[in-house]
């Protein structure tokens, strides 16, 4: 039998880091009923597998789900294999490109593996919305669509802006909030979690549940995580993200690059630091006589520990301090032997084949931004070729502040260096 904390204590935990709970009174009522009946609430969040990896921005919702899970409630994770083919228009100024079923399936497998770094897999109910959308008849779809009006859809801020600016709105995009709302009907959600920009979709779920004769869900919105640039939401396409599958040194280094103004925000949303410690943190950040660098190192260490363990967190911190405080190279800089018999290796090809960047487009962007150096000399030409011969000396390729590569002439030289 599940043992629950008091309703007051549960509310205290649930409200941490939230923007809005609609309506708060209904959540309290649901928690009281759950406590009395010793019956878990069903807490839903949907994720569209539109890309293979997740970043810290995704974990804002996952960590809130974990809080509910630790309180004894049932987490229902919706893998939006059908909604991903539409693409959530929330916060978008243009139509998302549509994905194939194969792309969605491949991304979903990676997503789930990373989700369970945070959630308890054995206590999580995973559903795909293809379960109900794939067999749905066109007659039923027409019935479902009749619950909403075009005028209501155009009330959405993002649709309204696009409509007024003359930007196209595809008809299939209008279906997205209805599809997300119907997910809540199918899984009988008591609470749905989402970012603030998804509020319209979440409220649509309340409406549709009522029209199907169900008790409406509570809407819980969470802040959008600002990326490492301190301006835009965290996004892989903007390059301002910290991936939970990133190597420890990258997580540590990227965290150290965030503006000081985000330190508290990240601690609050990304860690389990107790409320009392958060209050001390806020006081330290407000003290002009204290350097926030140590607090940022503490944050970076915590994030690496969460996803890679304490040993890797210590190594990442040592490496960071070696590179930035002592101006030395980190330990274990990977060695890359240049192919023999070539008239130099194109810089973009070198960046991708060595694994310093994940794609050629990222490599081009970094070169154009002046973030690539060869032996401390900036490489600014995307057509540049790294010389094939160094006359038996290694060279150091540096990308940004945290990625290094030792370039050597041949595999034979690599074996010599390793002896």
Secondary structure, 3 states (H helix, E strand, C coil): CCCCCCHHHHHHHHHCCEEEEECHHHHHHHHHHHHHHCCCCEEEEEECCCCCCCEHHHHHHHHHHHHHHHCCCEEEEEECCCHHHHCCCCCCCCCCCCCCHHHHHHHHHHHHHHHCCCCCHHHEEEEECHHHHCCCCHHHHHHHHCCCCHHHHCCCHHHHHHHHHCCCCCHHHHCHHHHHHHHHHHHCCCEEEEEHHHHHHHHHHHHHHHHCCCCCCEEEEECCCECCCCCCECCCCCCCCCECCCCHHHHHHHHHCCCHHHHHHHHHHHCCCCHHHHHHHHHHHHCCCCCCHHHHHHHHHHHHHHHHCHHHHHHHHHHHHHHHHCCCCCCCCCEEECCCCCCCEEHHHHHHHCCCCCCHHHHHHHHHCCCEEECCEECCCCCCEECCCCCCCCEEEEECCCEEEEEECCHHHHHHHHC
